[in-house]
Amino acid sequence: MSLTGSNNTGIEVPPEIVEQLGAGKRPAVVVTVNGFTYRTTVAVMGGRFLMPFS
């Protein structure tokens, strides 16, 4: 899903996964995509949990 007004994309994280991480609504995560790893936090936008992905 494209975030409004930018070229970034958000990958939706199911609420039950965010809850299982046990670090509140903005948990820090480590993401690996196609061998590239980066650190980020889960954001809340429009009532959904998203990981930013550029």
KATA-V282687 format. One record per residue. N is the residue number from 1. RES is the residue in one small letter. SS is DSSP state (~ for helix, > for strand, _ for the rest). PHI is phi in whole degrees, -180 to 180 (* if undefined). BURIAL is I if it has 9 or more other ideal C-beta (glycine too) atoms within 8 Angstrom, else O. Layout:
N,RES,SS,PHI,BURIAL / N,RES,SS,PHI,BURIAL
//
This chain:
1,m,_,*,O / 2,s,>,-83,O / 3,l,_,-81,I / 4,t,_,-56,O / 5,g,_,79,O / 6,s,_,-150,O / 7,n,_,-94,O / 8,n,_,-81,I / 9,t,>,-126,I / 10,g,>,-114,I / 11,i,>,-96,O / 12,e,>,-71,O / 13,v,>,-113,I / 14,p,_,-60,O / 15,p,~,-54,O / 16,e,~,-66,O / 17,i,~,-71,I / 18,v,~,-59,I / 19,e,~,-62,O / 20,q,~,-66,O / 21,l,~,-69,I / 22,g,_,65,O / 23,a,_,-125,O / 24,g,_,83,O / 25,k,_,-86,O / 26,r,_,-128,I / 27,p,_,-69,I / 28,a,>,-77,O / 29,v,>,-137,I / 30,v,>,-115,O / 31,v,>,-115,I / 32,t,>,-125,O / 33,v,>,-132,O / 34,n,_,50,O / 35,g,_,84,O / 36,f,>,-98,O / 37,t,>,-113,O / 38,y,>,-145,O / 39,r,>,-100,O / 40,t,>,-157,I / 41,t,>,-124,O / 42,v,>,-75,I / 43,a,>,-105,I / 44,v,>,-112,I / 45,m,>,-141,O / 46,g,_,61,O / 47,g,_,80,O / 48,r,>,-115,O / 49,f,>,-92,I / 50,l,>,-135,I / 51,m,>,-101,I / 52,p,>,-68,I / 53,f,>,-147,I / 54,s,_,-102,O
//
